[in-house]
């Protein structure tokens, strides 16, 4: 059962990020990855993952005595929904406002700037094709 609108909490998003990166995992594995960022207990990780399973964000299956959890929500879809909400609520729907803020507050590497330039060029090419 897949939720229509995905609204993960910050803690749930951390768990999803681990599962998207490493694939189906045990609570112990997820907890070890979470512990590299902050002090979090095993039972806390277990409870979060049980709640996420009840919400339809995770699936759980039993392999011998171990439970393996996997993400039911798509990474790109979730990020798009969260980004849309973020842009709408914080930047009044202005994607350019968000990009300008981000670029003004963070230093980009030469490689990142090159990627941004390519993205802009592709957007401009697509606009040219649409207007013809």
Backbone torsions as a table, in degrees:
resi	resn	phi	psi	omega
1	UNK	NA	113.5	-174.3
2	UNK	-99.0	128.5	179.8
3	UNK	-69.1	145.9	179.2
4	UNK	-69.8	-57.1	179.1
5	UNK	-109.1	119.8	-178.0
6	UNK	-90.5	120.9	179.4
7	UNK	-129.8	67.6	-178.9
8	UNK	-71.0	145.4	173.0
9	UNK	-72.8	173.7	178.6
10	UNK	-59.9	-43.0	179.8
11	UNK	-65.7	-41.2	178.5
12	UNK	-65.2	-37.3	178.4
13	UNK	-64.7	-36.7	176.1
14	UNK	-62.1	-43.0	179.1
15	UNK	-64.9	-45.5	179.3
16	UNK	-59.3	-42.8	-179.2
17	UNK	-59.2	-40.5	178.3
18	UNK	-65.9	-45.6	-179.1
19	UNK	-67.2	-36.4	176.4
20	UNK	-65.5	-36.9	-177.5
21	UNK	-76.1	-45.3	-171.6
22	UNK	-105.6	-10.6	-178.9
23	UNK	84.3	-171.9	-177.9
24	UNK	-51.4	134.0	-172.0
25	UNK	-147.3	160.9	174.9
26	UNK	-83.0	164.4	175.9
27	UNK	-61.4	-40.5	-179.2
28	UNK	-59.5	-44.4	179.3
29	UNK	-62.6	-47.9	179.5
30	UNK	-60.2	-43.7	179.9
31	UNK	-61.4	-41.9	178.5
32	UNK	-62.4	-40.0	178.5
33	UNK	-67.5	-41.0	178.3
34	UNK	-63.3	-36.8	-177.6
35	UNK	-66.8	-17.8	177.2
36	UNK	-71.6	-20.7	-179.7
37	UNK	-99.9	-37.0	-177.2
38	UNK	-159.3	164.7	-179.3
39	UNK	-79.7	111.4	179.7
40	UNK	-137.1	134.0	-178.4
41	UNK	-80.8	157.3	179.5
42	UNK	-58.0	-45.2	-177.4
43	UNK	-65.6	-31.2	176.2
44	UNK	-65.8	-46.3	178.6
45	UNK	-61.6	-43.6	178.8
46	UNK	-58.9	-47.6	-178.3
47	UNK	-61.7	-44.5	179.0
48	UNK	-59.1	-44.7	-177.5
49	UNK	-70.0	-32.5	175.1
50	UNK	-66.7	-42.6	178.0
51	UNK	-62.5	-43.4	179.7
52	UNK	-63.0	-34.9	176.9
53	UNK	-65.8	-43.8	178.4
54	UNK	-63.8	-32.4	179.0
55	UNK	-78.8	-10.0	-179.5
56	UNK	87.7	14.5	178.4
57	UNK	-86.8	-29.0	-178.2
58	UNK	-125.1	155.6	171.9
59	UNK	-114.2	148.7	-179.0
60	UNK	-131.5	130.9	171.9
61	UNK	-134.0	154.9	-173.3
62	UNK	-100.0	125.2	175.5
63	UNK	-117.2	110.1	-169.7
64	UNK	52.7	-118.5	-180.0
65	UNK	-97.0	-1.7	-174.5
66	UNK	-101.4	139.7	175.1
67	UNK	-95.7	132.0	178.7
68	UNK	-110.8	129.2	-179.3
69	UNK	-108.2	142.7	175.0
70	UNK	-136.8	152.4	-179.4
71	UNK	-75.4	132.7	174.0
72	UNK	-95.5	-17.8	-178.7
73	UNK	-95.8	142.6	-178.8
74	UNK	-76.1	138.4	-179.5
75	UNK	-61.4	-52.3	-176.0
76	UNK	-63.7	-42.9	179.3
77	UNK	-61.0	-44.1	-179.8
78	UNK	-64.5	-47.0	179.6
79	UNK	-62.7	-39.4	178.3
80	UNK	-63.6	-43.5	179.3
81	UNK	-63.8	-44.0	-179.8
82	UNK	-67.3	-39.1	179.2
83	UNK	-66.2	-43.2	177.5
84	UNK	-58.5	-45.2	179.5
85	UNK	-63.4	-42.7	-179.9
86	UNK	-62.1	-49.3	-179.0
87	UNK	-62.9	-42.6	-179.2
88	UNK	-65.8	-48.0	-174.5
89	UNK	-77.1	-34.7	-174.5
90	UNK	-97.7	-28.7	-174.2
91	UNK	-123.3	20.0	177.3
92	UNK	56.6	30.4	178.7
93	UNK	84.6	2.4	-177.6
94	UNK	-91.2	103.5	177.1
95	UNK	-64.4	-37.7	-179.4
96	UNK	-65.7	-36.3	177.0
97	UNK	-61.2	-41.2	178.7
98	UNK	-66.5	-44.5	-179.0
99	UNK	-63.7	-44.5	179.5
100	UNK	-62.2	-41.2	177.4
101	UNK	-61.9	-47.0	-178.8
102	UNK	-63.6	-44.4	-179.6
103	UNK	-68.3	-32.1	178.9
104	UNK	-73.4	-26.8	-176.0
105	UNK	-96.4	-15.4	-175.5
106	UNK	-129.9	142.9	176.3
107	UNK	-83.7	131.2	178.4
108	UNK	-100.2	145.6	173.4
109	UNK	-74.8	165.2	177.4
110	UNK	-58.9	-39.9	179.8
111	UNK	-64.0	-42.8	179.0
112	UNK	-64.4	-41.9	178.0
113	UNK	-63.0	-39.6	176.8
114	UNK	-61.6	-41.7	177.9
115	UNK	-62.9	-41.7	179.0
116	UNK	-63.2	-43.7	178.6
117	UNK	-60.8	-42.7	178.9
118	UNK	-63.5	-41.3	179.1
119	UNK	-61.7	-44.7	178.7
120	UNK	-61.9	-44.1	178.6
121	UNK	-59.9	-42.8	178.9
122	UNK	-64.7	-39.3	178.4
123	UNK	-64.4	-43.2	179.5
124	UNK	-64.1	-41.2	178.2
125	UNK	-62.2	-43.3	179.6
126	UNK	-64.3	-38.4	177.8
127	UNK	-64.9	-40.8	177.8
128	UNK	-60.7	-42.5	179.6
129	UNK	-66.7	-36.0	-179.4
130	UNK	-69.9	-32.5	-175.8
131	UNK	-82.4	-7.3	-179.8
132	UNK	-91.4	NA	NA
